[in-house]
């Protein structure tokens, strides 16, 4: 998961870098150029999306797509769409009425670099663009599968998915949560989109409602939660400089985290358990689940 | 277009009331119940959408659907989706960083009745829900047509459609615009969604890229602009009480309007000319364009 150049022979890092390059270039093509009216909006949209981010969701989409041998153009569209939804949620999340963050990936947030109104329209427009990508012509998949993919993205993004998780998050500031309640929040807030990255890529190969789709969904659920647990560990431990965002922010805002509820060592154990659960889910996947396996490992390694 | 009970024998008003009832009940079913987690968000989403509004876009969708004999469930989905996008845009537009409005349809706006963060998530979630509706299974149309409909909605909502129009609007506060520049803004801000209401309903009957689709699109473009001209006339003339929103707001904000640029009489003449253009476009539509004709008439009558 490191963004550093791959060491010679490190096949996973090479693969991940190649996916990131492909996604960056696809996003660059999908986003309107900054000289197209309204220029300010388009420049801000590009700023919010390009040139940063770990691209975890696109990596998951490409790894899942490889496992089910899904067509490349469709997986690329799905990977970019899920990243655009993620990017929009960050832009809105950073606004003063939400988390009020000035810094993201080491750069001023969109409402700081532009203004609040523009940041809101950036988020709104990135969401529309995401749906534009998954409904684009010539993705090389059956229209019925494409409709199913759009529907999955809509459910994962909305009030019973990511946006709903943010609402639960808002409602839980200063509230003492149990681990199941915290899990409920994260299953929505970050889990829904991570699951969608995998399930939409799986659907690109026509796998909808099949045992393979179910197994990959179990993988995605475990990875999604592990990702959040590791994030909480990083947030508690890392310095602002290393993270590129304000560290210890959740604690300062009195937001419940896995570390604040469980303590750091049990949080690490939970992450390891979720990792094992993700790997076990791959046992019944007939295709090459190598990248999914490596990705889960790299994800866990972030926080140790 | 009156929300008053239909007079006996007034077939158009009866039809419009029936469409509004059908849309209200479909939106009620589509919106998550207020007792589903996150309850606050779902209650606020319902508040933003239900029990108000002229439902101009759904009326256009149903009238266009009638002209091309499109299947009911698909037209209903399209009508609700376009209304959800419209509703989300109002919620975000009313926020302090945009128009800062406290009153909408005679009721406190969402960020007043709840809070800014909730209002933002309401808008975000309504957008997702709109895409969920047009990608739902069992709409009774070809999957390829459904994919095209989703794509039309995405383009109409995003930075090269409605959200882009709002960005152009922001950029033009205090700026002297020409009529073509004002038209350019409205073609995006309100026109894109009105055209989408018609073109998506048309696509429900498989009419995509056909002469009939082109004729109905010319109708929708003219109606969309007429609608905005009439809105500007109403805004300049009506009292706050009658409108249910703060009147004269555009003038107070130093926003250019057709009335401020042209004066009231030429604005009325422009509305009449656009009305005539809309009616002429219907000449080549073989199906029953009666409701489209009546709707254009009712729309114009609002401002006279």
Interface residues (C-beta under 8 A of the other chain):
Chain A: X32 X36 X37 X38 X40 X41 X42 X45 X88 X89 X92 X95 X97 X98 X115 X116 X117 X118 X120 X121 X123 X124 X125 X127 X128 X129 X131 X132 X134 X135 X136 X137 X142 X143 X144 X146 X147 X148 X150 X151 X153 X154 X155 X157 X158 X159 X160 X161 X163 X164 X166 X167 X168 X170 X171 X184
Chain B: X32 X36 X37 X38 X40 X41 X42 X45 X88 X89 X92 X95 X97 X98 X115 X116 X117 X118 X120 X121 X123 X124 X125 X127 X128 X129 X131 X132 X134 X135 X136 X137 X142 X143 X144 X146 X147 X148 X150 X151 X153 X154 X155 X157 X158 X159 X160 X161 X163 X164 X166 X167 X168 X170 X171 X184
